[in-house]
Amino acid sequence: MADQKKLLRALAGETQAIPPIWMMRQAGRYLPEYRATRAQAGDFLSLCYNPELAAEVTLQPIRRYGFDAAILFADILLVPQALGADLWFVTGEGPRLSTMTTQADFDKFRPVDDIHETLNPIYETVKILSQELPKETTLIGFAGAPWTVATYMIAGRGTKDQGPAHALMQENTALFEALLDRITLATIEYLSKQIEAGAEVVKIFDSWAGSLKGDAFEKYALEPCRQITAALKIRHPHVPVIGFPREAGEKYVGFAKATGVDCVALDNSVDPEWAAQHVQVDGCVQGNLASRHMVSGGQELVDDTRRIVRAFGKGAHIFNLGHGITPDADPDNVQLMIDTVRETTASAS
Ligand code: CP3
């Protein structure tokens, strides 16, 4: 095991004196080199579909900080686009898609087998990265979870409370479930191709899992994640899966066992001491420093970082933020976080 990459060792359940580190949205607008490459590409989607430039921005934070993992540069909304939804980004506002509210809208979508036509450049990015990354760096592929992706497809944009998706769930359950199934199948094929191209780990982002309560959480967050993980494990048994049912609260408990994921990523509303006791007992956890510290820095960043490293220090842990780093973050604070993680463990052991 000793010659394995740090991230893969954590995912295999190994406790390490210094946990592996990476950061959600580590390739992003807080970095001047990202902004320069993005300007070269034109808009955000052109960057996602340009394998050379997408690989370049993926590598930038690795060169700058030496993170233990690189995450493929792409977006969860490329899957709806590949299924036939229109997708564009409004500067300063976020994504826009054609809405999906009727059977007629659904019937226009392409079959799952056709998604690769659109997504081929993404697999090309993965191939480039698997050749260019340093040998100690793990390459993470990803996709959005069906529920989160569906919330954008139904509303045609990001929504605060996912109201339109909840409404469709109530008013036309069959159509809602047909959409979730289509996304689930597309996600299995998309992640399989990423793995075949060289992704060593995959992560499923369910950013809006927290708005599913009671049975709805089991049916629409847990079950699709279980199906995707099970299908991937049949085809690629050795590729670890990270699940991120963001803001799942108490539902984080038992999530790994119920879905088969190798690691659960925690958002920063979760108390690390509580999670060490109730979630980490089942295996590796990832998280969960608040991304606001990347803006404010200082002693608070140091204190919270130490608290998280210590709380999870007795088990398998991947250090990360609780959500993506924001464009107003200071790149020096990222270095301070990394230095603190590595020093805390050294002084504690
Ligand atoms: O983590 C990474 O660095 C990998 C790449 C990645 C992006 N988006 C790049 C991106 C990943 C894993 C995502 C996931 C994603 N995308 C999620 C789930 C995680 C989360 O943040 O909750 C969601 C909900 C999306 C959809 C999305 N993409 C939104 C809502 C936005 C607009 C908000 C914003 O930050 O501008 C995006 C755009 C986006 N995706 C950017 C990046 C780097 C910013 C685009 C730019 O350069 O302007």
Residues whose N, C-alpha, C, O or C-beta is under 5 A from the ligand:
A	BS01	CP3	M23 M24 R25 Q26 A27 G28 F44 I71 L72 F73 A74 D75 I76 G94 P95 F142 G158 F205 S207 G324
